Amino acid sequence: MYGTITPLFPGLPGGPEVLVVLLILVLLFGANKIPKLARSTGQAMGEFRRGREEIEEELKGMDDDDEEDEETTSTESTSTEKSTETN
């Protein structure tokens, strides 16, 4: 009637595992260095995010420029075709 309980996310650590990892972090780095480590990790993630956003904006700008060039080229070819037809 009562089967085994399977976790919702089997790959993620649960409560006891998280406590063991935190204990190991405190032993390795010391209680004073953990906030500094977390702060520097957060700053690095912010820098990475800003860099990624800048690259995405540049790529979008390049796509927009390509579309404008294609429109200009097609407009020029159409006007050239019209002028040759009238001659």
N, C-alpha and C positions, 0 to 999 in steps of 0.2 A: 504494500500500500504506500509506504513512504520510500521513494527512490533517493538516489543520490542527487544532491543539488549541484548543478553545473553553473559555473559563473557566467555572467552575461558577456563579459569580455575576458576570455581566458588568458590572453597575452599580457594584460595589465596587472601590476602587483596590487595586492589588497592591503589591508591595514597592517598586519604584522610585518609584511615585507617592506613597507614604507618605513616603519619604525626602525627596522634593522639597517636600512640604507641610511637613514638620518643619523643613527648612532655611529655608523662607520665614517660618515662625513665629519662628524664632530671629532672623532678620534684622529682622523687624518689631518684635517685642517685647523682644528681648534675652534672654539666658540667665537673668538674674536674675528677670525678671518672669513667666516661664512657670509656675513652681510656684505663684506667687500667683494667676495667672489660673486655673489648674486647681483650686486650692483654692476660690476664690470661685465657680467654676462648680459644683463639687460641693456647696457650701453652698446655692446657689440651687436645685439639683435636689432636695436634701433638703427645703427649705422647700416647694417645689412638691408633693412627694410627701406631706408631712404635711398640707398644705392639702387636697389631693385626698382623702386618707383621712378627714379631718374631714367634708368635704362628703358623702362616701359614707355615713358613719355617720349623719349627720343625715337623709339621704334614707331610709335603712333604718328609722330611728326613726319618721319620718313614715309610712312604709308600715305599720309595726307598729301605730301609733296608729289609722290608717284601718281596719285589719282589726279591731281591738278595738272601734272605734265601730260597725262594721257588725254584729259579733256582738252587741253590747249592744242595738242597734236591733232586730235580728231577734228577740232574746229578749224584749224589751219588747213587740213587736207580737204575738208568740205568746201571751204572758201576757195581753195585752189582749183578744185574740180568744177565749181560753178564758173570761175573766171575762164577756164579753158573751154567750157561748153558754150559760152557766149561768143567766143572768138571764132 
